[in-house]
Structures are given as structure tokens and as C-alpha cells.
Amino acid sequence: MAVDSPTSTRERPVPRAIVPVLAVCGIGVALMQTLIVPLLPQLPVLVGATPENTSWAVTATLLAGAVITPISGRLGDMFGKRRMLIASLGMMVIGSAVCALSTTLVPLLVGRTLQGAAVGAIPLGIAILRDELPPKKIPGAMATLSATLGVGGAIGLPFAAFVAQLTNWHMLFVVSGIIGVLGIAAVLYFVPESSQRNPGRFDFVGAILLSIALVLLLLPVSKGNAWGWTSPTTLGMFAAAAVVFLGWGAYELRRPRPLVDLRLSKRRPILMTNMASIALGFAMYSNALAFPQLLMAPTETGYGFGLSMVAAGLALAPSGIVMMALSPVSARITQGFGPRVTLACGAAIVGIGYLVAYVLYTEVWHIVVAAMVIGAGIGLAFAAMPALIMAAVPLSESAAANSLNTLMRSIGTSTSAAVIGVVLAAMTTRIGDAVVPSLDAFRVTFLVAIVAALISLMFTGLIPRAQPTPRRVRK
């Protein structure tokens, strides 16, 4: 086991640009999750495939991100976090190039899978900050980088819609490839490689078992609406996921150097933070699913606003700006009261934001304000999660532990996509030839998100309070 020596890594000068460089990389990687959303209605015609098959362009990205995140974190702890960060950005560039050159569905799916595999860059960046920065600067830096996951999703919709509307759809991937190349160059120039290592053999069997288990879990979650929630395929995959997860857990507990240290992960601070992360990831994605559809619903419904994809995205973009702007506030709350209080404040504010949307929904600015309040809560909460995780693990496990926390958020967002998708598809109204979610569907969505925020708040309350450092008594 490598011995932690934080002073050795922090005595050398750290480039001032390390935080903005890692933040820009984080935003670029997070963009991949929503990059293709504006294209989905036209994608069947563009690549000559059915709508059901083209929906895999989103599913493949989510699955790849979930599978690769814990693996890249462990590899970062073993071989170098900067090295794995560059590898993640490299996969984003290669995936973007494949998508930019694709004219049929199969190469597009390959490229989207590679783009999704880049999501591991965000927890790797957070771990780098812990290794390189002095302790007093870590909370603010981690808050900024944590917010990029939400910021990228918030600005991705208007960015992608704007580029796709003005240019050829392949330009979306050209731009994302350029972002990746610039990110690699900036990381090579500004980000040092940490001397922190946790050497050993890579747990290939554990990685394979975890990958299979995650695919068996998240694939029916993503496709349950299309396959049917009670179909043999859906139920069979859920049952198989449970069996494989149990087998994986038993295997990991016997390994001296496992892919995921379950003994460490079951510690109460880490376990409760991860459970809160699932619930908050669910609440965050409800916003991304419901608000754009409400803003774009036809005005003939009596509650829709008839906005275009670009206009709806621009209306919701301020929520991403709020997430980033609150990073210093999050850091101050964490420094003054601890990350547990920051996470609780974030979860409560998210619930309040959805309550605002439940009560006020008759004007565009009502939705904008509600989204900004939710964005504020997400910004606070996402900034607190890595701080709670990092405080409970040694430096040698920081990338793997934070990657697991990012995976928990991904499970929450994937579950949200399934549940909210069922609600919006089950409660509809017909306007001419169009079938759109009803007002009751949106309000039920907001209530479900409020419940998710409350569950996150409950798990936050179960996180142990940080013990004060005992003072030496003068004799």
C-alpha cells in the first residue's frame, strides 16, 4: 500500500490555471450527455434507422459513462490521475471524430460510446485537485469542478441546438473534438502528474463483473418504457443484475486490492453520501427532462409556451450559470459548517425549486426562476459530495472513491430518465396530431422530484458529524 505524503505533492508550486483548465475539461465532458438531444427527432432520417434504434445514441453514452467511471478511477490511483485524464479526453476526441465521419447508425453508436467513456475525467480532476492544492484552496476548487457536471448538462441543450440549427449536424462532433484536443493540450501544459499511487495488479475480473452488472441494471432502466416493465427481458435482466452484483461483491471482498474497496465504501460517511447522491441525481435529471418539454409544449394546450429547442435551452441556461457562480458560496459554507451542512442546504433548495415549479408555471419566467433555484441547490450539493468522500478516504483511494460517487449520481439520473419518462408518457393530451404530456404529468414529475430531494436530505442527516480535532491541554 502506498503511503500518503501530502506535503511532498503540495510543496512544489501549482499552476494557477489548474482549476479553470480542469473545470473547462469537466464542462466539455459533461456536454457529451446532452450533445445529441436536439438531433433525436431528425436522427432516424439522418442515419437511416428507426427511432427506437437511434435512441441508442443516448443510451450508449450513459452506459459507457457508468461502466468506465469506476474503472478509470482505479486506474488513475494506480498509474497516475493526469495520465488517465488525458486518456479520457482522448476517447472523447476519437469518439467525436468517429461521429463526425459517420453517415449510418453503427459508427455513430461506436463514437457515442467512446464519448460517454470520457465522463471519468470529472472525478479524476477532483482527485487531482486534492493531490495538488493546499488544503485551504481545496473546498472552493472541488466545488467549481463538481458543478461542471450540472453546468455541462444545462448549457449542452442550447449549445447543441444552436450549432445543429446553424450548421451541418456533423459540426456538433467537430466542435466537441476541438474541445477535447484543446483540453488535452491544456492538461499537458498546466496540470502536473501526482506522485500519489496505489500500485498493484488491476482487478480485471472485478471490472468485468461490475461492467456486466451495470449493463444488466441500467439497460432495462433505460429501455423499460420501450420493452415493457413487466416483459421477460426487463425482469430477467433485473434479476440477472442482482445475481451478478452479489457475486461481484463477494469476489471484491476476497480481493486484497479490489476494483472498489467495499469495506471502505460501506463506512457510514461514504455509504450515506452515495445514497444521497443517487436521490439527488434523480432530482437533477427530472429538471432536464420536464422543463424543456413544458417550455416547448404547444400554446394550444393552455399551459405550454411553444418555444423552439434553442429558445427553451436559452431559457434554462441560466441555471447552469448559477451552479458555477455558487461555487465560492458552497466553499464558504463547507469551510464554516462542514460539507454535511452544504449537502443538506443543497438538497433542501432543490426541493424548494420544484415546489416553486409546482405552484408557479403560468409564465416562462416562473420556469426560469424554478430552474435557477434548482440549479443553485444542485451546485451546492454536488460541491459537497466529493468533499465528504475525500474526507473519509486516504489519498491513495481518492480517484476510485470519487469515481464511485459519480457512478451513484449516474444511477440516479438513469433511474430518473426511466421513472419520469413513464410519468410523462402515461399522462398525455392530444393537440391535433400531436400527443404531449399533460399539465398533471408535469406536476406529478415535480412532486416526484420533491420526494427525491427529501430522500437525499434524509440520507444526509444520517451522515455522521465531523469530529472536531481535540485540542492539546496546557499543563
N, C-alpha and C positions, 0 to 999 in steps of 0.2 A: 504493500500500500504506500502510495506516495505521501510524503509528509508535507503538510501545508506550511508554506512560508510566505505569508502575505507581504512582509516587509521587503522581501527580495524583489518582488514584482512591482512594488509601488515606490521604491526609492528612485528609479530611473524616471526621467521626465516623460510625461504623457502628452502627445499632441492635443492641442485644444480642439481640433476638428474631429476627434474620435467620436464624440456624441452625435453631432449633426450628420457625420458620414454614416454611422450605424442607423440613425433614425431614417435617413433617406433610403437606405437599403431596405429597412423594415417596411416602409411605405410601398416601395416598389414591389416587394414580395407579396404584401397583402393585396395589392391591386389585382394579382392573378386570380383571386377568388371571384371577383365581380367583373373581370375584364370582358367576358364573353356574354354577359347577361343581355345587353342591348341587341345582340345578334340573334338570340334564340328564335324570335319569330321568323326571321328570314333564313336561318341556317339550313333548314331542310332543302330549300331551293338552291342555296349556295353550294352545298356539298352533295346534293342528290341523294338524300336519305330521308327516312321518316322522322317525324317529330319525336317519337319515342326513342329512336336510336340517337338522334342529335342531342338529346338531353344528357347523354353520357359525357358530353364535353364539360359539363359542370360536375357530374358525379365522379368522373375520373380524377379531377383535380382535388376534390375533397378527400377521396380515398387515399390518393398518393400522399397528401399532406399528413393525414392521420398516421399512415404506416411509417413514413420516413422520419417524422419528427423525433420519436424516442430513439431511433437508430442513430440519427445524426448527432444527437446529444451525447450518446455514449461514445461514439467515435471521436467527437470533439474533446471529451475528457481524456481519451486515450492518446490521440495523435496530434492534438492541437486545435483549439477552437477557431482560430483565424483560418487555418487550412481548410477546415470543414465549412466555414462560412463562404470562402471562395468557391469551394466545390458546389455549395448550394446555389450560389449566384450563377455558376457555370451551367448548372442544369436548367436554370431559368433562361439563360441565353440560348442554349441548344434547343430547348423546347419552343422558344419563341421563333427561332429560325425554321424549325420543322413546321410550325403552324403557318408561318408567313409563306412558305412554299407549297402548302397543301391545297389541293382542289377537291379532295374526296375525304370521307369521314375517317377512315382508319389512320392516316398520318396525322390528322387533326387531333385525334384522341391520344396518339402517342405523344405529340407535342404538349397537349394539355396535362398529361400525366407528369411529364418532366417539369412543367411549370409548377404543378402542385407540390412536387418534391422539394421545391425551394423554400417552403414555409418554415423549415427548420432553421433558417437564417435568423429569425427573430429571437428564439430562446438562446441561440448561440451568441448573438450580440449582447444579450443581457448578461450572460455568463462572462463575456469578455470585460464588460464594464466592472463587474465585481472583482475580477482579477487585477485590473489596471488602475482603477481610480482610487484616490484616497477616500477613506470611509465617509467623510462629511459630504462628498460630492455624489456618492452612490445613489441615495434615495431619489434625488432630482433627475439624474441620468436614467435610472431604471424607469422612472415614471414617464419620461419622454419616450423611451424606446417601447415600453409596454403599450402606450397609446397608439403606436403606429398600426397595430393590428386592427383597431377600430377605425382609425383615420383612413387607412388604405381602402377599407370596405366602403366608407362613407363617400370618399371622393372618386372611387372607382366607377360608380354608375354614371355620373355626369361626364367624367373624362372619357370613358369608353363610348358613350352615346355621342358625344361631340366629335370625336375622331372618326367614328364609323359613319356619321352623318355627312361629314365634310369630305371624306376621302374613301378610297377602296378599303374594304374590311380587312385586308391583309396588313394595312398600315398599323392596325392595333398591335400586331405582334412585332412589327418592325420597331415601333416605339418602345414596347416592353423589352425587346432585345437590346436596344440602345441604353435603356435604363440599367439593365444588367451589366453591360460592358463598362459603363461609367462607374457603377458600384464596385466592380472588381478592381478597376484601376485605383479608385479612392481607398479601398481597403488595403491594397498592396502598398500604397504610399503612406497612409496615415495610421493604420491600425497595427500595433505590434503583436507579435506572437507571444502568448503567455507561456511562462515556464512551468505552470501548473500541469501536472499529468497524473493520470490514474492508470498506469500501464497494466498489461495483462492480455490474455487471449480474448478476442472478440467472441461473444456468445452467439454464434451463428444459429444454433438450434433454437435458442430463446427468441432471436429476431424473426426466424421463420414462423415459429408458433404464434408469436404476437401478431405478425402480419396476417396470418390466416384468420386468427380470431377477430381482428379488427375488420377485415373484409367481410367475414360472415356476419358481424354485427351491423356494420354501417351500410352495407349494400342493401339489405332488406329495409333498413330505416329510410334510406334514400328512395328506394323503389317500391315501398309498400303501397303507395297510392295506386301505382300502375299495376302491380301484381295482385293486389288484394291482400288485406291484412290477415285474413284467415286462410289464404291459399296454402297448399302444402309446401310450396317453395319458400314462402316467407317464414312460416312456422318452423320448417325444417332447418333453415339457416339460423334462426334464432336459437334453436335447441343445440345445433352444432357449435355455435359460438360459445354457449355456456359450457359445453363439454371441453372445448379447446382452451378456453380461458382457465378452467380448473386445472387441466393438465399442464398448461404453461406456468401457472402459479406454483404448482407442486414441483415442477422442474427448476424454476428460478430459485426456490427456497433451498434447494440442494446444491446450487452452484456457488463456488467460492467467489467468483466475480461475475455476477449475473448482468444481463442487459439492463434490468430495472431492479434495484435493491428494494425488494418488497418489505424487508424488515425495517428499512429506513422509511419507506413510503407509508407504512402503517402507523408511524408516530402521529400522535393526535394533531399537532400543528399542521403537518403536511397533509394528512388524510382529510381533515375538515376544510382546509384551504382548497384542496382538489374537488371536494364535493360542492363547495360554494362556487367554484369555477364552472362546473357543469351547469348549475342552475343559472348563473349569470350569463354564460354563453348562450343558453336558451333564450333568456330575456333579450339579449342584444340582437339576435338574429330575427326575432319577432318584429322588431323595428324595420329591419332591412326588407322583410317580406311584405308587411302590411302597408306601411306608409306610401311606398311608390304606387302600389295598386290603388289605394284610396285617392291619391292625387291624380292618377290617370283615368280613373273611372269616369264614364260619360256624365255630362251635366244633366242628362235626361233622368238619371237615377234619383235626382233630388239631393244627393249627398256627395257625389263625385265632383271633381273640378275640371276634368277634361284636359289636363296638362299633357304635353308631349313628354317623351322619355327624358329629353335634355332638360326641359323646364322642371320636371319633377326632381331630377337629380340635382339641379342647381338649388332648388328649394331645400333639399336635405343636406347639401354640402356643408352649411354652417355647423352642423352637429359634429362633423369631423374636426373642424377648426376649434370648436370648444374643447374637444377631447385633448388636443395638443396644448391649447392655451392653459388648461388647468393643471398641467404637469408640475409647475412650481408650487401651486396650491397643495397638490397631493403630497409633494415632498415635505412641505412645512407641517402639514397635519401628521405625517408619518414621523418626522423628527420630534414633534412636540408631544404626540399622544400614542405613537406606535402604529404600525401598518394594520393592526386589527381594527382600530377605530376608523382608519381610512377606508378599509373594505366595507365596514358597516355603513359608513356615510354614503359610499358609492351605491351600495345595494338599495338603501332607502331612497336615494334620489332617483334611481331608475324606476322604482315603484311609483314615486310621485309623478314622474314624467308620463307614465302610462295612465295614471289616474287623470292627469290633465287631458290626455287624448280621449279618454272615455267620456269625460264631461264636456269638453270643447272640441268640436270637429266640424263646425259650420263655415269656417273661413280658412284660407290657405295658411294665414299666419298662425292660426291655432296649431296646425300640424307642425309648422316650422318651430314654434316655441316648444311644443312637446318633444320633438326630436332633439332639440338643443338641450333640454333638461335631461333627457335620457343619455345623450352624449356626454354631458357633464358627469353623470353618475358612472357611466362606463369608464370614462377617463380616470376617475378616482379609483374605482375598483380594480381595473386592470393594472394600474400602477402599484397597488398594494400587494397583489398576489405574488409576484416574484420576490418582493421584499420579505414576505412571510416565509416563502420557500427557502430563500437563501439564508435566512437566519437560523434555519433548522438543519442545514446540511453542511458538510465540510466543503472546502474549495474544490477538492478533487472530484466531487459529485455534482457540482453546481450546474453544468450544462445538461446532464442527464435528468436531474430532478426538475429543472425548469422546463425541459422539453416535455416531460410527463405532464406538467401542469398545462402547457399549451395543448397537449393532446386532450386533456379533460375539457378544455374550452371547445375544442373541435367536436367532441362528442356531444356537447351541449348544443352547438349550432346545428349539427346534423339532425339531432332529435327535434329541434325546433322546426327545421325545414319540413320534417315529416308531419309533426302534430299540427302546425299552423297550416300546412298545405291541406290536410284533411278538413280542418275547420272552414277554410276559405272555399274549398271545393264542394263541401256538403251544404253550405248555406249560400244560395245564389239567387240572383234575379235576372230576368231576361229583358234586354233592351233591343228591340228589333231582332236581328240575327245574333247579337252578341249575348253571351252569358257571363255575368260578372259577379263577384262576391257581394252579398247584401250588406246593408249597414249593420245588421245584427252580427254578421260574421266578423266584421272588423271589431266591433265592441267586445265580442267574446274573445277575440285574439288579445285585445288589451287586458282583459281580465285574467286570461291565462298567463300573460307576461307578468302581471302584478303578483300572481301566486308564485311564479318562478323567482321573482325578486325577494319575496318574503321567505321562500325556502333558502335562498342564498343568505339572507340575513340570519336565519335560524342557525345554519351551519357556521356562520361567522361567530355567532355567540358561543359556539362550542369550542372555538379555538382558545387554547389557554392564554391567559395574560402573560406578557413577557415579565420574567422575574427581574426586579431591579438588582443591579450589581451591589453586593454588600460592601459597605464602607469599612475601612480599617479603623479600629477604635484606638484612639491615642491613650497611651499609658501615662 
